[in-house]
Amino acid sequence: MKRTIEITVSPNGDINIEGVGFKGPECEHATRFLEEALGAVHQKVKKPEYHQRATTKRQEKART
């Protein structure tokens, strides 16, 4: 899944920042600059993906 950051601004000015496609704390790292630029954070909700580990591909050669 492609990783994206979705920003929604409600009619009353509330801003919602959502990281999509991130696993673990990657989302917090990716959105931190927006949170700092926009000011105070009133609520953070961690989705189930937060508790998953980011997978990395590792390739090993077989010894003969």
C-alpha positions as CSV (number, residue, x, y, z in Angstrom):
1,M,0.0,0.0,0.0
2,K,1.3,3.5,-0.9
3,R,1.9,5.7,2.1
4,T,0.1,9.0,2.1
5,I,-0.8,11.7,4.6
6,E,-4.4,12.9,4.4
7,I,-5.3,16.3,5.9
8,T,-9.0,17.2,6.5
9,V,-10.1,20.7,7.6
10,S,-13.7,20.8,8.9
11,P,-16.0,23.8,8.4
12,N,-15.3,25.0,12.0
13,G,-11.5,24.9,11.4
14,D,-10.6,21.6,13.1
15,I,-7.7,19.8,11.3
16,N,-7.4,16.1,11.1
17,I,-4.1,14.6,10.0
18,E,-4.1,10.9,9.1
19,G,-1.2,8.7,8.0
20,V,-2.3,5.9,5.6
21,G,-0.2,2.9,4.8
22,F,2.3,3.4,7.7
23,K,3.1,0.8,10.3
24,G,4.4,1.3,13.8
25,P,5.7,4.8,14.8
26,E,6.5,5.6,11.1
27,C,3.3,7.6,11.0
28,E,4.3,9.8,13.9
29,H,7.6,10.5,12.3
30,A,6.0,11.3,9.0
31,T,3.4,13.7,10.4
32,R,5.4,15.4,13.1
33,F,6.4,18.4,10.9
34,L,2.7,19.1,10.2
35,E,1.8,18.9,13.9
36,E,4.6,21.3,14.7
37,A,3.6,23.7,12.0
38,L,-0.1,23.7,12.8
39,G,0.3,24.1,16.6
40,A,-1.3,22.3,19.5
41,V,-2.5,18.7,19.1
42,H,-5.7,18.1,20.9
43,Q,-6.0,14.3,20.4
44,K,-4.0,11.5,18.9
45,V,-5.6,8.2,17.9
46,K,-3.4,5.2,17.2
47,K,-4.9,2.9,14.6
48,P,-4.3,-0.9,14.7
49,E,-1.5,-0.5,12.2
50,Y,0.5,1.4,14.8
51,H,0.9,-1.8,16.7
52,Q,2.3,-3.7,13.7
53,R,5.9,-3.8,12.8
54,A,7.2,-2.3,9.7
55,T,8.6,-5.1,7.5
56,T,11.8,-4.9,5.7
57,K,13.0,-7.3,3.0
58,R,16.2,-9.2,3.9
59,Q,18.0,-11.3,1.4
60,E,20.5,-14.0,2.4
61,K,22.8,-16.1,0.3
62,A,23.0,-19.8,1.0
63,R,26.5,-21.0,1.7
64,T,27.6,-24.0,-0.3
